């Protein structure tokens, strides 16, 4: 079942990447405002992204967080070129190199986590503590982002958005993995919390995309989401983490790649979907040259 879950997660992640690229294109054009709901392409991206997220939820019901979450990282390699194509340009070499470095680095870290499927159990107290911690992260990152511009702003917003998406994944894992064939387990406040958290995640994601630095924003979410999810899985759900000393060096190398890729993406120029303003023709009424030509 674990391999089936991983395959479903990969398909879902590819859909999520395409949906994110479509929505980022519109968010750059309109900003993260209600005007987005009047853009058909934004809705198409939302439907595709929601389908991908639904497949991700199915995968989480079949395999542990520490296995499913890293699969989505690979889509970073596809999402950035997709976004570049939508903006009418070729992907920059730095975008491709940075995306590959982030994906390989994070995949390396995640593959060091042993796959051990356990029935997820989360107490109400721990669930509320998780939501409280994530709310604090969002408040801090978005408050700091208001004072910044450029890639730093996009990255901070992405950190907050990624923390919320990780919380969604954690709750989906608990609800889906804990069903055990009994639909009665759906009658819990966890089930109601998932759509609320999902809406919050979508809003925060649009704000990070609207800054215009899709590479760093998407990478930030893809880094924060699985790391937070794996941490929640280990600390709250009893999923195992590596303890062998021999994995320290590979982990450091993977972390170095991840950091280098993130820095590379953060140094790129923003995408602009609106055409540059064309200077207006000067008012030629009363121009002495025009008058002489008429004479």
Secondary structure, DSSP 8 states (H G I E B T S, - for coil): -HHHHHHHHHHHHHHHHHHHHHHHHHHHHH-SSGGGGG-HHHHHHHHHHHHHHHHHHHHHTTS-HHHHHHHGGGGHHHHHHHHHHHTTS---HHHHHHHHHHHHHHHHHHHTS----------HHHHHHHHHHHHHHHHHHHHHHTT--HHHHHHHHHHHHHHHHHHHHHHHHHHHHT-TT-GGGG-SHHHHHHHHHHHHHHHHHHHHHHTS-HHHHHHHHHHHHHHHHHHHHHHTS-------GGGHHHHHHHHHHHHHHHHHHHTS-----S----------TT-HHHHHHH-
